[in-house]
């Protein structure tokens, strides 16, 4: 019974002598204490994710701080590019000629607005 205990830290089966130190007999029943079985794969994945998070934090700290104006330009550009992709999709699916003309004018307006935003 004692030899069936598994030592998680060294990944080996404990000998009967070693396993007695990890068990206690109460009321004639064997009880194992302070041993939680956990898949070793989960443990290594958790460590890996912690390492990746630490590296991502270091990379973020290395990047220069952007000003509020730069962030505002970036948000505006992202919004215009999103609108542009929507207009292009609408043009591809449009069957009405007058609506297509309106969409093409909207596309040219969005392109002009995007060109006005200073590059990063």
C-alpha positions, -999 to +999 in steps of 0.1 A: +000+000+000+028+024+009+047+017-023+019+031-044+027+067-034+041+089-060+066+117-053+055+146-075+087+166-070+111+139-082+086+121-105+094+086-090+076+060-070+084+062-033+099+032-015+078+019+015+102+036+039+100+069+021+063+068+017+057+062+055+069+098+061+041+111+039+013+091+054-004+088+088-025+059+101-056+071+119-082+046+131-064+019+112-069+037+079-040+051+058-043+088+050-021+108+026-016+144+035-003+174+016-001+156-017-022+169-046-019+150-078-015+174-108-007+166-144+028+175-151+018+189-185-004+216-169+025+226-146+049+231-176+023+250-196+017+273-166+054+280-164+056+286-201+028+311-200+044+330-171+077+332-191+058+345-222+040+371-200+073+383-186+089+386-220+058+405-234+061+429-205+098+435-212+090+441-249+063+466-240+087+485-217+113+487-245+088+504-269+089+542-268+060+559-251+035+574-275+020+608-270-017+614-267-017+629-302-001+598-317-026+576-300-054+598-313-041+596-349-038+558-346-074+554-333-086+577-361-067+558-388-080+525-374-116+537-376-112+550-411-096+518-423-124+498-407-150+521-425-130+517-457-131+479-455-169+480-449-174+503-479-154+479-501-175+450-490-207+469-497-194+479-531-186+442-539-222+432-529-240+462-543-265+457-572-279+492-574-259+515-597-268+547-579-259+532-545-226+519-559-218+555-571-225+568-535-203+541-521-175+549-545-177+586-534-176+575-498-145+554-506-127+583-522-136+605-492-122+579-467-090+576-488-085+614-486-091+614-448-066+585-444-040+604-465-044+635-442-034+616-411+004+619-405+023+587-406+036+572-373 
